[in-house]
Amino acid sequence: MDILIEGREKLLESCGEGDRQFLYGAAGNLCRIHEQPEKTIGFLNQCVNLAAGEKNPALEIVALIRLAAAYKYDDNHPEAMKRLKENFRE
């Protein structure tokens, strides 16, 4: 798995925004499966930032839900709820 995560840097340099969104999401999912919550949260935060920058509400909602789930899997339920409430009030 580390090889896949490290290889993403080269991929990120040569791909468009939509592909970056996918790569960060995939890396976050792999880290979640391998119980690496800090890395998961970092990658999924990147997904949220990319979606917000693209002004794509559909992608941003999906990324926020996945980020909240990452906090939930890390047993940080207050942060999960905070993220959902902050971003869905808008």
Secondary structure, 3 states (H helix, E strand, C coil): CHHHHHHHHHHHHCCCHHHHHHHHHHHHHHHHHCCCHHHHHHHHHHHHHHHHHCCCHHHHHHHHHHHHHHHHHCCCHHHHHHHHHHHHCC
